[in-house]
């Protein structure tokens, strides 16, 4: 009984501390990390780093691999700097001390491995591994490191997102992707500008030319969005035209941002939510989201977010 009381006191102190602890501003990382190439008999190339083994179906230049590894490793450190209990990576297997990132030059093989159409990167909770296309992350003139950060945020939050609804997983992944700027570095001091820039980057060029200044980006209804689990999220997105598939992610992102930067005691509420999800108590897990939103009118929140982001130069709407 005493031990349980001490655990509750520790939890409450941790939640309170999260709200009072300063949010990080700028985190600067390394350009390259150490990787070692491991020979194989099956034709694949394996490069081992501190946290990951990178398994490729084709050869990758060592410097490209070292640069890639530096960003991959930076996600864990950046998440740890946030005063939230977000880092819950999957446990290692008995015969492994690193997580696996698979890199495919063969796009057909990549599509078969992930089983999801139109994706560039994918985190499998079942396999506890990340799958990526080589042409977008290694050989591209500008590798899509923001998406790499997105997928590795999922991996680092594995123990939470096993039980959370998809908005929390995708919202945090996009929050971290928005904060990333270069060379394993993150800028949390200009998040509204970062989010606006990322949102606008997904508007097709031809649509930008015809878009009126007062025209908004229509986002999905929050009441429906926050109820989606992972399969429902994927099914919902597959029904959208490719140019509209970022909209649910943007809605999830600005909801996460609301808790972190706008809502009174929002960070406290999120840490309590995470604690419920990772408690091992099925009843707490099942009702965690209900408690998180229990004093929030979602229609009013949509209006509040629309007004807030309009002032920040991002026009959104919830049709």
N, C-alpha and C positions, 0 to 999 in steps of 0.2 A: 504493500500500500504506500509506504514511504517512497519507494523507488518510482512508483507511478506518479506520485505527487511531484517529485523532483523533475520527472520527464515533462510534465505539463508546464511547470514553471519555466523550464529551459525553452520549451516551444514558444510560450508567450513572450519571453525575453527576446528570442530570435526574431519573432514577427515584429515586435516593436522596434528592434534594432534595424530591421530592413527598411522601415519607414524613415528612420533618422539618419542612417548611413548615407553619405554623399554619393550621388550617382557619378560614375566615371565620366571623364570628358574625352580626352584623346589618348588612345593607346597605340604606341608605335611598336611594330614587330620587326622581325628579321627578314632579310630578302631571301635567304636560303637556309635550308636545314640539312643535316647530315643524312644521307641515305646510302645503303649498301646494296649492291646488286647481287641477287642470289641466283645461281644457275639452276635450271630445271631440265627435266627429260621430256616434257610434253610440248615444248615449243613456246610456252608462255614465258613472259619476263616478270620477275618478282623483284621489287625494290623494298627494302625494309627500313623504316624510320623509327622514331621514338615511340609513337602511338599506333602506327599503321603499317600494314604490309600492302603495297600497291601491286596489284596483279594485272598485267597488261597482255593482250593477245598479240602485241607487236612491240618492237623495240622503241624505247623512249630515250632521248638524249639525257645524260645524267644531270646537266645543269637545269634543264626543263623540269626534271623530276624533283630536284632539290628546291626549286622555286615553288613548285606545286605543293610539296610537302610542308614548306614553311607556312603557307596559308592554311593548309589542312590542320596543322597542329595549333595554329593560333586561335581557332574557334573555342577550344576548351579553355584557354587562358582568358579570353575576352569574356566568356560567359561567367567565369568564376569572379570577375571583377564587378559584376552586377550584384547589388545587395539583395539577391533573391536566391532561393534554393533551387536553381534551375538545372544544375548539373547532376544527372543520374544516368551515366552511360551503362550499356549492357555489361554483364559480367563476362570475363574471358572464359573460353573453354579450357578444359584441363591441359590441353596440349598447345595452347596458344597464349601469347602475352601481348598480342597486338590485334587491332580490328582490321577488317579487310575492306579495301576500296578496289573495285574492279573497273578497269578502263578498257573500252572496246573501240578498236578501229573498224571492226565489222558491225555496221549499224543494224543489220538484220539479226545478228547474234545478240546485240544489246536489246533490241525490241523483244526478242524471245525470252531473254533472261529476266527482264522486268515485268513483262506481261501487261504493260500500259502503253497505249498509243500516244504519239505526239509528245513524248517527254524527252528532256535532255539529260536529266539526272534523276536518281530515284533512291530513296532509302527504304530498305525492306526491314520491317520490324521483326518478321519471322526469321530471316537469315542474319539479322543484326549487321548488315553490310550495306555499303553505298555502291551504286552502279552509275557509271558516267560514260559519256561519249568522248572519245579522244579528239575528234575534230573540233569540239567546242571548248575543251578544257586544256588541251596540250598543244595542238598544232595551230590553233586559231591565232591570228595576229593579235587579238585582244582576248585572251582566255576568259571564260565566264566565271571568274572567281566569286562573284556575288552569289551565283547559284551553288557553287561549291560550299560556301559558308552556309547557305540555306540548308543543304542536305546534311551537312555535318552538325548543324544545330539539332536536327532531328535525332541524330545518333547520340549526341551528348545528353539529350533530354529523354532518352529511351524509356527510363523507368517511370516517367511522368506520362508521356504520350501513349503508353500502353493503355491507360485508363481515361485520358482526357478526350473530349470531343475535338474534331479536326481543327476548329478555329484557333484553339490555343497552340496547337502544334505549328500550324501554318503561320499564324500571326507572329509567333516568336522567331520562327525561321526567317520571315521577311523583315522583322525588326533588326535582326543581326545582319542580314544582307544589305539593308538600307544603310547601316552604320559603317559597313566596310568601305574603304576607299582605295587602298593600294598597299602592296608590300606587307601583307599581314597586319595592316593597321586599321583602326576603328575610330570614328568620330561620333561620340554620343552627345556632343554639346550642341549640335545643330540638327536634331532629329526631325523637326518639322520640315526644314528645307530638304533634308535627305529623303524623307518620305515623299514629298511633292515631286522631287526630281525623279525618283524611281517610278512613281505612278505615271507620270507623263511620258516616261521612256517606253511604256507599253502601248501608247497610242500610235497606230500605224501612220507613217508619213503622209499618205494620201488623205487620211482622216483629219490630220492636223491642219492641212491646207483648207479643208472645207468647214472645219469646226468654228462656230461662232464664239466670240469672246465670253459670252454669258452662258454658253452651253456646258452642262455638267456631265460628269461621268456617272452613269446609273449603276448603283451597287445593289446587291441582293438584300432582301429584307433580313434584318438582324435576328428577328424571332425565329425564322426558319433556318438561317445560316448556323447559328450556334448549336442547333440540335443535331447537325450532321456528324456521323462517325466517318471513319476513313473511306470505306467502300461507297457510302452515300456521297461523300465529297467528290470522289473520282467520277462516279456516275453522273452527278450534277454537272461537273466541268466538261465531261465528254459531250454533253448535249449543247454546249455553247459553241458559237463560232470561234475559231482559233484566236481571232483578234480580241475576243471578249473574255478569254479564260483567266486573265489576271484580276478581274473584278472581285471575285470571292476572296482572293488573297489580299487585295487592298482593303476590303471590308474587315477581314480578320486582323490585318496589320493596324488599322486605326483603332480597333477595339482594344488590342493589347496596349497600344500607345495611350489610350484613354486611361487605363488602369495605372500605367507607369508614370504618367506625367500630368494628368488632369484631375482624376477622381480623388476626392478627399480620402486619405487612408487606402488608396488603391493598391499600393505595394503590400501593405499589411494584408489586404484581402486576398491578393494573389498568393502570398506565402502560406496563408491559411488553406487556400484552395489546393496548393501543391502538397501540403501536409496531409490533407484529407485523402488525396489521390494516392499517396505513397505510404499510407498508414498500415496497409494490410487488412484494414477493416472494410469488408464489402459494403456495409451499410453506409459508412462515411463516403466511400468512393462513389456509390450510386447517387448520393444526394449532394455531392460536392458542388456541382455547377448550380444547382438550385439555390444553395446558400450564397454562392458568389454573386448571383444576380437578384437575390431576394428583395433588395430595396431599390432596384433599378427598373424604371418604366422604359422599356425598349423603344417605344415610339418617341418618347421624350428624348431619349439618348440619341436617336437618329437625328432629331431636330438640332440638338446641341452639337453634334459632330458636324452636321452640315454648316452651321453657323461658324463654328470654330475654324474649320478648314477653309472656308471662304475667305476669312480674314488672313489666312496664311497663304493664299494664292492658289488653292486647290479647290475647284468646284466639284462637289459630289452631290448625289441625290439618292434617295431611297424610294423608287417608284412603288 
